[in-house]
Each structure stands twice: as C-alpha cells, then as structure tokens.
C-alpha cells in the first residue's frame, strides 16, 4: 500500500484518535445513524465520500482497500504523486465513484477491464503514467463519462469502436500514446468538444462522420500516419477553433467549403502531401 505519513507534504491528524473524518484530505458524509451533531466523531469507513491527496508526496502501491472498503466513495484524487505498480482489478468495486484522478504518477501495466464497472464515472484522468496495455473494451459501459484523459502513456492497439457509445463525452484526450489502426467513426459523440489524438500511429483517412459532431471546438491529429483526402464535411463544424493535421500523409487539396469555418483560429496542415488551391483557407476569417 501507500507509505503512510513519512515524506508526505501534509498529514494532519492521520492515524490520530480524532477519527478518519478529521484526517487530511478525507471528506465524509454525516453518520446516517445519528444526528448531525455527531459528525465530528464519525469514523466508520462507510462515511468516507472523497479522498483528495494530490501533490502530497505519496509513494508505493495503490491499496485495493480504497475500492473495496469504502462503499460510499465518490471522488478519489491522488494526482501528482509517486504512486507505482498497477491499478488493481478491485477498482471496479467502488460502484459510486464519479471522479477518479490519478495523473502524473508512476502507474504502469494493464488498465483492468473492471474499470468498466464504474458506471457512475464522470471523469477518468490517467494522464502521464506508463500504462502499456490496450484500452479495454469495457469502457463502453462508462456512459456517464464526460472527460476521458488517457494521454501521455504507452497505450497500444486501436481505439475501441465502442467508444461511440459514450454519448455524454465532452473531452477525449488520447494523445502521445502508441495507438494504431483506423479511427472509429465517432458517430454518436454529439457532445464532444475536445478531441486530442495527436502523436500516435493512426492510419487511414479522416471520416466524413466527424463532421456530425457539431460541438467540436478543438481537433489535434498531428504526428500520425493518416492518409486520404480531407473530408468536406468538416465545414459543418461551425464552432471549430483549432485544427492541427500537420505531419501526416493527407493528399489532395484543402476543401473550399472549409472556408465556412469562421471560428477557426489555429490551423496547421504542413508536412502532408496536399496540393492545389487554398481558396478555402483565405476565407477563414479568424485565422
């Protein structure tokens, strides 16, 4: 488990007799069996709803008991520590978890398929670790997810096609991994605003269906192995402000209809095999 207290930036009241709810970083709800006046002394495990110990010098493995012994936990934030080893398969036992933040740690290995059991999850942040498995198909069950940050890891294989089932997704960041294959259609992601897919090994063309995600504001696809022509359907993305497609192998011309992208402020397309007119670019008023 995590090395307790020694080396922590803050460990106020930890392991003291003041009760768990008085410990640094612990949030509890009131004792369901007694009046609110008893809150200060309540230290039963099922009172813990949140643990927030980010940037606190934590080291060691992630204890499985966090997920198995705290049935009411809703939020776990252990960002920017030195937590190592893997995410235990018991993670799926924390059925009420809505927020899981473990970015900038030393986690590695496989992301367990039991992550899909966290069906209340709204935010999953595993940015900047060393996970080196494929993204489990079970993520399709995370239908309440709004923000998914798996960037800056070593994830391999393809993006599961079932990611199209995450219809509440607003922000998807998979950049800086070793993901391969063709991109999914992204059909059904009607709420998506941020799509960061750069610095992977994606192949194939950019799908017409991407133009249906009308809330998109930012797309980054640079440093991949994308080919084919650019779809004119992206001209329907009226809220698009950032489009980075440089360092690929796109061919043909930039569709004239892209001139309708009046909100586009940042557009990079260099190091491709593009040719022909750039009349559409000239009409992008915000560039």
N, C-alpha and C positions, 0 to 999 in steps of 0.2 A: 504493500500500500504506500500511500504518501508519507514521507518522513514528516513527523508531526512537530511543529513549532520551531525546531532548531533551524536557523537560517531563514525563517520566514520574515518578510518585511513587517508584517503586523500579525500578532497572535493574541490580541486582547481577550482575556477570560478563557482561552482554550484550555480544556481539561480541568477547569476550576469547578468549584461546587456551586457556581451561580446558575447552573442549568444550561442546556445546549442553546436555548434561545438567546442567551446573553453573549454567546461566543462570537468573535469577529467573523463577519461575512455570512452569518446564519440568519435567516428570516423564518418566522413561524406564524401560523395562524393561532387563534386562541384555543384554549382547551375546550373541545366540544362537550366535555362532561362537567364543566363548571363555569361560573361567571367570569366575565372579562377581567375582573379584579385579580383573578388567579394567574393571569397571563405571565407575569414576571417569573413565576416559579415553574412554569410548564416546561418539562424537558423530555417528554415522551417522543420517540422517533417519528411517530406519525403526525407530529405538529410541524415538521420542517417542510416549508414550501419552496425555499430558494437557498442556494449556496453561491456566494459571489466572492471568490478569492483570486481574482485576476491580478497579474503583476505582483505576486506575493512571494516569489522565491520558492515555490513548491517544487519538490523533486520526488522521483520514484514512480511507481506504477499507479494507474487509476484503480481505486478499490471497487470491486464489484458490489460491495455493500451499499455504495451510494445509490445504486439502481435497484437493489433487492430489498433493502431495509427501510427505505424512505418512500412509502407508497403515495404520499401527497406532494412529492417534489414536482414543481412546475418549471423551475429555471435553474440551470447549472452553468455557471460562468467561471471557467478556470483558465482564461486566456493568458497568454504571455508568461508561461512558467517553464519549468524544465521537466514536465511530466513525460515519462518514457513508456516503452513497451507498446501494447495494443489497446484498442477499445474492447473491453470484454463482451462476450456474447450476451451477458446478462443485461446489457444496456436496454434491451427490449422489454425488461420488466417494469421500467418506470413509465407506466401507461399514461400518466397525466402530464408528462414532460412536454412543454411548449417551446422552450428555448434551450438549446444546447450549444454552448460556445467553448470550443477547445482550440482556438487558433494559436499559432506561434508557440507550439510545444515540440516535443521530440517523439511524437507518436508515429508508429510505423506498422507494417504488416497489412493485414486484411481489414477492410471495413465490414463488420459482420452483417449477414443478411437480416439479423434480428433488428437492425435499425428500422426496418420497415414496420415493426410493431408499434412504433411511436406515432400513432395515427393522429395525435393532437399537436404534433410538432409544427411550429410556425417558422422557426429559424433554426437552421443547422449550419454551423460555422466551423469548418475543419481546416481553414486556410493555413498554409505554411507549416505543414508537417511532412512526414515521409511515408504516407500511405502508398503502398505499391501493388494494390490489387485492382481488379476491375470494379466499376461502380455496380453495386448489387442491384439485380432486377427488382428486388423488394422495395426500392424507393418509390415504385408506382403506387404504393399504399399510403404514401405521405401526402394525401390530397389536401391537407390544410396548409401545406408548406408555402410560405411567401418568399423566403430568402434561402438560397442554397449556395454556400461558398465552399467549394472543394478545390480552389485554385492553389497553385504552388505546392503540388505534391508530386507523386510518381504514379498516379492512376493510369492504368493501361486499358487496352481493348476499346470497344466502341461505347458511345453513349447509348444506354438502353432506350429502345424505341418507346418503351412505356413511359418515358419522361413526359410524353404528350398528355398523360393523364393528370399531370399536376396543374390543373386549370387555375389554381389560385397563385401560381408562381409569378412574382414580380421581378425578382433579381436572381439571375443564374450566372454563376462565375465558375468556369471550368478551366480557365487559362493556366498556362505553364504546367502542363502535365505531359503525359506520353500517350494521349488518346488517339485512336486511329479510326480508319474506315470512313463511311459516309455519314454526314449529319442526318439526324432524324428530321422529319418534316416540320416539327414544332407546331403542327396543327392542333388547335385546342388551347394553346397558351395565349388566350385572349387578353390576359392581364400583364403579360411580360413587358417590362420597360428597359431592363438592362440585360444584355446578352454578351458575355465576355468568353470567347472561345479561342483566343489567340495563343500562339506558341505551343501548338500541339502538332499532330501529324495527320490531320484530317485530309481526306481526298474527296474527289468527286466534285459535283457542281453545287452551286447555291440554289436552293429550291425556290420555285415560284411561290410556294405556300407561305414563305416567310413574310411576304407582303400582306398577309391577312392579320398579322399581329399588330394591329393599328396603334397600340400604345407604346411601341418601341421608341426609345429615345437614344440608346447607345448600342452599337454593334461593333465588336472588335474581332476580326478574323485574321489578322496579320500573322505572318510566320507559320503558315500551314502549307499544304500541298494541294490546294484547291485548283480545279481546272474548269473548263467550260466557259460559256458566255455569261454575262451578268444579266439577271432577270429584270425585265422592265417593271415587274410587279412591285419592286421596292419603292417605286414612285408613289405608292399609296400610303407610305409611312410618313404622314404629314407632320408627326411630332419628332422625327429623327433629327438629332443634333450632332451625333458623332458616328462616323462610318470609317473604319480602318480595315482595308482589304489588301494592303500592300504586302509584298514578299510572298506571293503565291504564283500561280501559273494561269490566271484568268486570261482569256483571249477575246478577240473581237473588240467592239467599241463600247464606250460608256453610253447606255441607252439615253437618247434625247429626252425621254419622259422623266428622267431623274432631275431635270430642271425644275420639276414641280416640288422638289424638296426644299421649300423656302426656309425651314428652320435649321437646315444643315450648316453647322459652323466649323466642323473639323472633318476633313475628307482626305484620306491618304490612299493612293492607289499605285504608288510607284513599285518598281521591280515586279511587274507582271508582263504579259505578252499582249497588252492592249494596244490598239491602233485606231485610226480613223478620227472622226470629228469629236471635239469636246464641247460642242454647242450646248449640251445639257449642263455641263459644269458652269458655263458662262452665265446661265440663268439662275444659278443657286444664289439667291440674294444675300444670304447671311455669311457666305464664305469670305 
